[in-house]
Amino acid sequence: MTALQGIRVLELGQFIAGPYCAQVLGDHGAEVIKVERPGTGDAMRLWGVHHGDGPPMWWPVIGRNKKSVAVDLKSDQGKALVRRLALSCDVIVENFRPGTLERLGLAPDELLAERPGLVVARISGFGQTGPYRQRAGFGGVAEAMGGLRFLTGEPERPPVRVGLAIGDTLAGLFTAFGVLAALRQRDLTGRGQVVDTGLTDAVVAVLESVLSEYGSSGAVRRRSGNTLPGIAPSNIYPTRDERWVVIGANADGPFQRLCEAMGVPELARDPRLEGHEGRGRHQQELDELIATWTEQRSLAEILAVLEAAGVPAGPVNSAADVAGDPHFRERGTVLEVESEMGRLLMQGVVPRLTGTPGSVRWAGPPLGAHTEAVLRDALGLDATAIGELADRHVVELGPTSW
């Protein structure tokens, strides 16, 4: 058993937010049918670093646990097929610009009239309502407009990108949560509904107390690099072997233990550094003292000392470091998955459920690999009918040997 066994999801759209939402649902056992454009497929098939002379590496991750069905949505027959598929599903996930689903003959109110228990999850740049609803919006734009980019980077430097498509991923996660909430409500009432997520909504939702700080006092939080203004010590510090270590000792107990580990227990008794406010006022001084201590020691030495002392600390890891970490391997946070390109390294399933654990059952499949099986099993089409659709280029049949 898996948590979402028996739930069928139709994934429409491309790029990151919608596909990531469906990836999360698929990781926990939902049957995800991904509709792709014949010939080229999802744009994510072309993104990322290439595997030698082979395809890029993003698709095997974001396409994992999904069935690829290649259908021409520009044709009337293709639209009719996808509508039939939609009415066989529990959930639709789409990330088109508002109005596109309606133009495809998949208006949520019409689908819900025929299938009242359907959940339609809609992700767009700015949501389905509001004055910006028709604007094109990618994750980077949402990160900027939602206030995240303003906070990212060094104080005297321009705002910088986080390094990942975090706006899209947040929207995908929030939408997956919305889908689960809507399915729970359907269990109680039998009625489905629309889940509406804007990329900007998702970014604003994780702003912690930024808005409250401004609303109550006019304070505008600004870029602070690796520090948390007024919260100390909490920073990254250099090591003798040219690595970086994060140390978070910004509470009375951890700070006292850090001072003892550094061989300066009297520092914890300094009245100037008493309590959260005192340490915050002397943040720069503390950071300089700690950096002087760390840069005289290797990363391994620092981590060993701080672990023994019970001080929160960890290395700033690269992809190579994450891949080789035994803790991540044992927990399945990092795993290897068989694919048409051989064994691929990728991240595991989060969160872990003890009774109905999720899994990565297969990496992102070749384009159209499941077209024939899905049309046969979900819609009851026979081989002749499917062959005729393929001959008319309404659908594309992928490699049967996959």
Disulfide bonds with the S-S distance in Angstrom:
none
